Amino acid sequence: MAREILHIAVPAFPIALARLNDRALRNRPVAVAPLTSEQSLLHCVSHEAAESGVMVGTPLFRARRICPGLVVIPPDPILMARGNRALTELSEEFTPVVEPAQGRIFLDVTGSRRLFGPARDVAARLEKVIENKLGLEAKAGTGTNKLVSRIAADVLPEPGVYDVFQGSERSFLAPFPLSVLPGIGECREQALLRDLNLQRVEQLAALAVPQLRLAVGPFATLLHDRACGIDRSPVQLPRVSNEIVEEGFLEQEENDDGVLLSELLRLTESCGLRLRRAGKGADTIALAITYADGVLDQGKRTLTFPLSLDLPLFAAVEELFFATCRRRLRVRGFRLSCRPAQEQVQLDLFADGAARKTKGAELQETLDLLRERHGKQAVRCGRSMPNHRETMACCEPAPVWDPKPSKYKTLTKRNG
C-alpha cells in the first residue's frame, strides 16, 4: 500500500508571524537577522525583498546596500515556538503522525484516509483551517513520499494544493533544475554541470549509478534515487532537544584573540544563564568558528564535571577555542552549544547550606539578580570588553588563566 504524505509550508514563516503582530510590515521588504553585527547573515527574507535581489545568507550590510528600504527584524524564538506549536496542534486533528519543522510540517495521512479522505482533500481542508484560525497563507504538496510532497509545495507560486499522483514522481521531477534535490549544494551542482553537463533532474535520472559515482562518489546511489522520485525516509515524530545554543557575529572580522575571547565570554554568559535557569550543568560543549573565507572549524569537548557558572564554563570554552582555532585567518563569528547533563549531582544529605553551595555560586546568584533587575550591562566582566587591556597600567599583554596549574597563555594576534 502506497503511503500518502502531505507537506504544509508557510512561506517566510518568521516574517509571516511578525506581520500578524505588526501590520506596518505588510507589503514591505523584510528580512530576519541578528542585529548584533552588520556581518550577520540573513535567516529569512520576504517575497518583496527577494524581488529586490536580497537572498538568504547575504550579509546584513550588503543586503542594506542592495535594498535601501529593507526592514530588518531580529529572530523571535518565542514567537516561532508558538507558531510551530499552533501548526502542529491543527495538523494533529487529522493524523497523529506529524513531523514539524520551522514553518513546515509533514503529515502521514495513510492511516486516516477512511476518516478524512485522500491526502489532497486533507491538504485543502488544513490549508483553509490555517488561514481562518491563524491568518497564515500556506502551500500544500501531496505525494507518496516526503521528497515529492515537499518539492510540490515549494514550486507553487502562490498558496494552493499540488497533488502528485502515484507513479508519476519521476516525470514530475524531470523538468526541474538539479538544485531542487536535497544534498546538491552549490559546489556539487557546479561539479555536475562541469563534469557531466547535467542541468535538469531528468538528465541525472537517465544516468546509471556507476556513471554517477565517478562524479559524486558514494552519494551516487542516494542521489539517483532522489532524481527518480524515491524517498524511503518516514515521517518522524518530533524529538525533544535540550541543547542550548548561542550564536554571534563580530562587528568586523577580527584576528585579535582578546576581541575574540570577549565575544566568546558574552556567548558563554548567555549559555550559563540559561543553564542555571534550567537547574542543570553542561557536560559537553561544542564550538563552531566561522572564518572570513567562509570555512567552518568545529570542536567538541566532554567536561569532567557539569558546569553552569560563567567563569568555570568560560575556562573550558577558552581552552576549546585555542584547541579549535588553528588557522591564521580573521574570524567572522562563533556558534557555542552546551548540552545539559542528563543526571543531577547527588548532594551530601548532612551538609549545611553553605557547604552545599558550589564555589562562586553565591557570587553568581548575586550577579544574575543584578542583571535581571538592572539589565545585562549593569555588571560586566572586564574580559567581556574588547579594549579591556588598553585600560590596564601594565603595557605587557594580559595573561589568560588556564585551568591547568602553572600554565599561562598570552593573548596574541593572528595573521590575516
C-alpha atoms as one frame of an Amber mdcrd trajectory, in Angstrom:
protein
   0.000   0.000   0.000   1.463   3.336  -1.074   1.896   5.999   1.541   0.116
   9.327   1.376   2.345  12.128   2.606   1.200  15.718   2.973   3.564  18.658
   3.300   2.435  22.091   4.513   4.774  25.082   4.144   4.228  28.697   5.198
   6.485  30.923   3.029   8.832  33.149   5.049   7.360  31.801   8.285   9.153
  34.146  10.773   8.147  37.177   8.701   4.555  35.942   8.304   4.265  35.649
  12.094   5.796  39.103  12.629   3.312  40.622  10.178   0.443  39.268  12.244
   1.641  41.387  15.173   2.787  44.425  13.162   0.650  45.419  10.184   3.236
  48.016   9.166   5.489  45.198   7.913   2.995  44.045   5.305   3.848  44.598
   1.627   7.323  45.823   2.583  10.730  44.157   2.039  11.519  42.448   5.343
  14.413  40.246   6.456  15.240  38.390   9.667  18.801  38.605  11.001  20.586
  39.092  14.341  21.136  42.798  14.945  24.364  42.320  16.910  26.588  42.901
  13.883  26.472  44.152  10.307  28.258  40.907   9.381  25.233  38.847  10.456
  23.710  36.644   7.767  20.048  36.879   6.785  17.993  33.949   8.083  14.824
  34.661   6.128  13.648  37.178   3.504  10.194  38.159   2.331   8.937  37.905
  -1.232   9.321  41.659  -1.691  12.956  41.543  -0.512  13.728  38.584  -2.784
  12.450  40.531  -5.777  14.965  43.278  -4.912  17.842  40.778  -5.114  18.238
  40.006  -1.402  18.766  36.307  -0.620  19.064  34.147   2.468  22.694  34.048
   3.637  23.511  37.572   2.445  25.474  39.645   4.995  23.374  42.356   6.573
  25.490  45.280   5.370  25.345  44.040   1.787  21.580  43.487   1.960  21.072
  47.105   3.073  23.059  48.289   0.040  21.063  46.127  -2.359  17.707  47.132
  -0.863  17.871  50.504   0.966  14.259  50.184   2.137  14.853  46.796   3.759
  13.310  46.371   7.218  15.403  44.050   9.385  13.851  42.393  12.443  15.650
  40.180  14.975  14.798  36.485  15.362  11.994  35.820  17.835  12.342  32.215
  19.073   9.357  32.535  21.413   7.044  33.638  18.589   8.440  30.894  16.351
   7.802  28.258  19.012   4.220  29.459  19.434   3.637  29.409  15.686   5.089
  25.926  15.261   3.038  24.655  18.180  -0.151  26.082  16.652   0.593  24.440
  13.286   1.262  21.111  14.983  -1.955  21.223  17.003  -4.046  21.925  13.898
  -2.302  19.128  11.976  -2.777  16.584  14.747  -6.550  16.837  14.235  -6.084
  14.842  11.003  -3.327  12.367  11.943  -1.086  11.610  14.934   1.940  11.045
  12.661   3.230  14.605  12.379   6.789  15.863  11.848   7.068  19.625  12.446
   9.883  21.920  11.372  10.356  25.693  11.190   7.237  26.782   9.331   6.949
  23.364   7.675   5.171  20.213   8.663   4.922  16.682   7.272   1.832  14.547
   7.815   1.437  10.848   7.083  -2.301  10.540   6.388  -2.160   6.941   5.122
  -3.958   5.546   8.158  -6.605   8.283   8.340  -7.809   8.018   4.738 -11.120
   6.427   5.771 -11.869   9.292   8.130 -10.790  12.320   6.100 -10.374  11.108
   2.523  -7.275  11.246   0.295  -4.310  13.471   1.021  -5.383  16.206  -1.404
  -8.698  16.620   0.458  -6.888  16.794   3.803  -4.491  19.370   2.328  -7.335
  21.604   1.125  -9.106  21.422   4.500  -5.940  22.030   6.509  -4.959  24.971
   4.322  -8.297  26.650   4.988  -8.100  25.913   8.728  -4.641  27.515   8.933
  -5.847  30.608   7.103  -9.024  31.001   9.186  -7.569  30.286  12.633  -4.008
  31.578  12.304  -4.286  34.096   9.487  -1.388  32.475   7.598  -1.253  31.544
   3.923   0.148  28.061   3.367   1.182  25.979   0.381   0.491  22.235   0.324
   2.031  19.364  -1.608   0.951  15.715  -1.583   2.694  12.583  -2.832   3.863
   9.121  -1.927   6.959  10.315  -0.035   8.422  13.320   1.762  10.728  14.363
  -1.076   7.997  14.680  -3.701   5.478  16.338  -1.386   7.985  18.947  -0.215
   9.102  19.870  -3.725   5.462  20.010  -4.828   4.707  22.554  -2.106   7.839
  24.622  -2.762   7.286  25.024  -6.514   3.810  26.501  -6.072   3.980  30.228
  -6.918   1.064  31.021  -4.577  -0.978  29.266  -1.846  -2.752  26.150  -3.082
  -2.508  22.352  -3.297  -0.199  20.446  -5.666  -1.133  16.745  -5.854   1.416
  14.363  -7.410  -0.240  11.100  -8.458   1.267   7.752  -7.543   3.620   6.528
 -10.275   4.275   9.981 -11.739   7.039  11.003  -9.305   9.857  10.699 -11.858
   8.035  12.627 -14.575   7.064  15.294 -12.024  10.702  15.942 -11.059  12.097
  15.629 -14.592  11.918  19.294 -15.774  13.220  20.895 -12.582  16.838  22.077
 -12.140  19.205  19.981 -10.057  19.038  22.459  -7.167  15.564  21.184  -6.130
  17.078  17.897  -4.924  18.305  17.863  -1.320  22.007  17.177  -0.957  23.038
  19.121  -4.066  24.733  22.274  -2.876  26.357  24.933  -4.972  29.725  23.153
  -5.163  28.247  19.764  -6.076  25.919  21.346  -8.631  28.853  23.098 -10.281
  30.778  19.821 -10.370  27.875  18.048 -12.064  27.459  20.845 -14.578  31.165
  20.995 -15.312  31.995  17.292 -15.421  28.798  15.770 -16.810  26.979  18.791
 -18.285  23.824  17.998 -16.284  21.230  20.716 -15.835  17.846  19.049 -15.216
  16.732  16.229 -12.942  15.705  14.028 -15.886  19.289  14.071 -17.193  20.543
  12.947 -13.793  17.940  10.172 -13.539  18.911   8.852 -17.005  22.449   8.043
 -15.838  23.414   4.722 -14.315  24.661   4.651 -10.741  28.242   3.600 -11.753
  28.415   6.569 -14.123  27.179   8.946 -11.455  29.615   7.533  -8.903  32.519
   8.903 -10.931  31.319  12.442 -10.177  29.811  12.286  -6.678  31.304   9.131
  -5.146  29.350   7.166  -2.516  26.480   9.661  -2.691  25.578   8.366  -6.168
  23.011   5.744  -5.126  21.032   8.076  -2.876  21.216  10.909  -5.411  19.965
   8.652  -8.204  17.019   7.518  -6.068  16.068  11.109  -5.353  16.271  12.020
  -9.032  13.805   9.176  -9.719  11.435  10.403  -7.000  12.299   7.658  -4.499
  12.452   8.572  -0.803  12.188   5.899   1.886  12.514   8.172   4.916   9.443
   8.000   7.192   7.548  10.847   8.805   9.137  11.017  12.262   7.621  12.339
  15.444   9.464  15.375  16.866  12.474  14.754  19.045  12.935  16.930  22.082
  16.379  18.562  22.136  17.602  20.259  25.283  20.788  21.589  23.733  21.471
  25.267  24.476  22.882  27.211  21.527  24.140  30.791  21.289  25.470  32.343
  18.077  27.134  35.674  17.425  28.931  37.576  14.667  31.587  40.239  15.174
  31.126  43.829  14.051  34.092  43.279  11.759  36.295  40.284  11.023  38.960
  40.054  13.730  42.218  38.222  14.394  42.840  39.632  17.880  42.426  36.915
  20.497  41.314  39.484  23.064  38.384  40.591  20.910  37.504  37.010  20.012
  37.543  35.873  23.629  35.397  38.823  24.704  32.724  37.708  22.207  33.050
  34.119  23.434  32.600  35.289  27.017  29.371  37.062  26.030  28.058  33.848
  24.472  29.204  31.813  27.477  27.351  34.107  29.889  24.150  33.687  27.868
  24.522  29.895  27.855  25.355  29.837  31.550  22.282  31.876  32.459  20.009
  29.503  30.512  21.664  26.502  32.159  21.153  27.924  35.639  17.516  28.735
  34.907  17.037  25.099  33.891  18.798  23.937  37.058  21.375  21.930  35.117
  25.027  21.999  34.198  26.672  21.368  30.836  28.573  18.125  30.429  29.518
  18.704  26.749  30.420  21.892  24.897  30.850  22.392  21.155  32.291  25.382
  19.322  31.954  26.277  15.639  34.228  29.024  14.263  33.400  30.787  11.002
  36.396  32.361   9.266  36.464  35.295   6.855  36.797  32.955   3.864  33.649
  31.029   4.872  35.474  27.946   6.179  33.972  26.413   9.317  36.039  24.778
  12.067  34.336  22.753  14.781  35.494  21.430  18.107  33.849  19.432  20.871
  34.809  18.560  24.419  33.309  16.483  27.216  33.638  18.055  30.657  34.715
  16.057  33.670  32.054  17.718  35.817  28.830  19.538  34.800  29.361  23.311
  34.759  26.890  26.183  34.821  28.780  29.075  36.454  30.128  31.637  33.999
  33.825  31.654  34.885  34.436  27.875  35.108  32.373  27.361  31.964  34.300
  30.081  30.138  37.614  28.490  31.175  36.530  25.299  29.402  35.274  27.247
  26.369  38.527  29.197  26.173  40.571  26.006  26.217  38.366  24.583  23.471
  38.828  27.802  21.460  42.625  27.576  21.469  42.407  23.898  20.525  40.000
  24.574  17.632  41.078  27.932  16.199  44.321  26.940  14.480  44.006  28.811
  11.178  45.829  32.118  10.956  42.879  33.960   9.460  40.385  36.531  10.647
  37.294  35.193  12.377  33.754  36.235  11.450  31.634  34.603  14.161  31.035
  31.799  16.660  28.382  29.240  17.484  28.546  27.854  21.024  26.382  24.938
  22.123  26.119  23.352  25.564  24.466  20.007  26.225  22.946  19.817  29.718
  23.821  16.799  31.814  21.114  14.156  31.994  21.744  13.224  35.605  21.682
  15.559  38.582  24.584  15.566  41.004  23.785  13.897  44.353  24.431  16.320
  47.216  25.524  15.438  50.715  22.402  14.941  52.844  24.023  16.153  56.078
  25.996  19.090  54.693  24.942  22.554  55.818  23.539  25.111  53.392  26.845
  26.925  52.909  28.720  23.709  52.161  26.215  22.693  49.526  26.952  25.837
  47.547  29.471  25.401  44.780  32.434  27.743  44.995  31.381  31.032  43.436
  27.678  30.132  43.326  26.659  32.900  45.748  28.513  35.499  43.680  26.914
  34.163  40.516  23.430  34.361  42.059  24.055  37.983  43.027  25.246  38.860
  39.514  22.211  37.191  37.967  19.900  39.107  40.285  21.560  42.446  39.482
  21.404  41.802  35.732  17.792  40.734  35.955  16.806  43.920  37.767  19.036
  46.466  36.026  19.909  44.889  32.672  22.771  42.783  31.350  25.087  45.795
  31.160  24.738  46.614  34.876  27.635  44.338  35.855  30.128  43.173  33.271
  33.272  41.108  33.419  36.332  43.061  32.330  37.249  40.486  29.724  33.896
  40.938  28.002  35.105  44.365  26.845  37.318  44.108  23.748  39.505  47.056
  24.830  39.894  45.924  28.417  43.673  45.563  28.048  44.091  49.197  26.996
  42.873  50.384  30.387  45.492  48.407  32.264  48.519  50.214  33.646  50.886
  47.492  32.531  51.907  47.556  28.877  52.534  43.810  28.775  49.849  41.548
  27.288  47.467  40.285  29.943  47.995  36.620  30.822  44.936  34.435  30.467
  44.296  31.990  33.264  44.339  28.363  32.170  42.620  25.612  34.177  45.866
  23.615  34.273  48.188  24.722  37.104  51.329  26.727  36.421  50.411  27.427
  32.829  49.610  30.785  31.255  48.717  31.849  27.746  49.417  35.232  26.257
  46.841  36.931  24.109  48.178  37.167  20.595  47.121  38.411  17.212  46.663
  36.046  14.302  47.887  36.923  10.839  45.155  37.596   8.335
